[in-house]
Amino acid sequence: MGSDSSPEILFDAVLKAAELHPALSMLVFIPQESSEDFQKKIPSHMHVKCIAVQQEILMEDHPLEAIRRKPLSSLVQGIQYLKDKKIDAFVSAGNTGALIAAATLNIPLLPNIKRPALLITMPAEKGNVSIIDAGGNITCTAEHYVQFAQLGALFQKSIEKTTCPNVGLLNVGIEPLKGHHELRKAYQELQQYVETWRLKKIDLPLNFIGNVEGKDVFCGNVDVVVTDGFTGNILLKSCEGISSLIFKLLRNQLGNSEHFDAIEKLFDHAESPGGLLCGLERIVVKCHGNVTPRSMLSGISGAVHFIQQNLIERMKAHFSLFS
């Protein structure tokens, strides 16, 4: 509910996820008028249960007003179940602002983290690159940028298995004095952060490579790109648009090819595990608003993988060092 796609389409993804992960138990928050019909479609061997909800948060709803006025919506109910530890992860394709607001108000933050941030991964020359923040925070302070850098690095180490992730600040130039005041301050604080770890003579949690420009994001030299949510979301949507145009032009000129299919699949948001709301003590995954069964399945599988890799426990252990 709340996405640009119908519940019927998304329910197909749930059934496919249950087939792919037979040990997985799932609760599906579904419109009250459809819940009984959907429950009947579930094979008896699947651990899937429908939870009827009476309200819906629309994409155009104001985030804070929506979660206050619609407590019986799937989004608010899902976050409440997550808060009460009735579920281990929550996957949604609904209103991003409402999801972040509900999660921030109800789910504890990791030790010393000030704000959660949306992390997404994109294909690059030498593996996936993490972009953080990709839409959670319009403006950020230097402290936020430094914390995002740590969250992104921990994600890369846990999920992408990068030993010491290269972290860069997205900026208009590579020089230290480029950008606005908070970016320049974050540059200095990240240098100090890395130096502090170096003096401890233990393995560095990340390698700060300085500022990176937009053209550097996919060259393979940076593993984590740190930015604010406004800039990060524009970067994400621009990449989706330009990749779609490039493949369309190539197919028009060269025709269809299985090689194109394989490469295009890398850039298809339906193959992405969705955006992880980093900085919380629970797993919240945001799928694309224009979600398909394939992208919802990827989101569910992504959440399962994050749980299996003990992502939250690793992040909590790192930030507890500074408590």
Helices and strands as residue ranges (DSSP letters): H 7-20, E 26-31, H 32-40, E 48-53, H 63-69, H 74-83, E 89-92, H 96-106, E 117-124, E 127-132, H 142-159, E 166-170, H 181-199, E 207-212, G 214-216, E 224-226, H 229-254, H 258-266, G 269-271, E 275-278, E 283-286, H 293-308, H 311-320
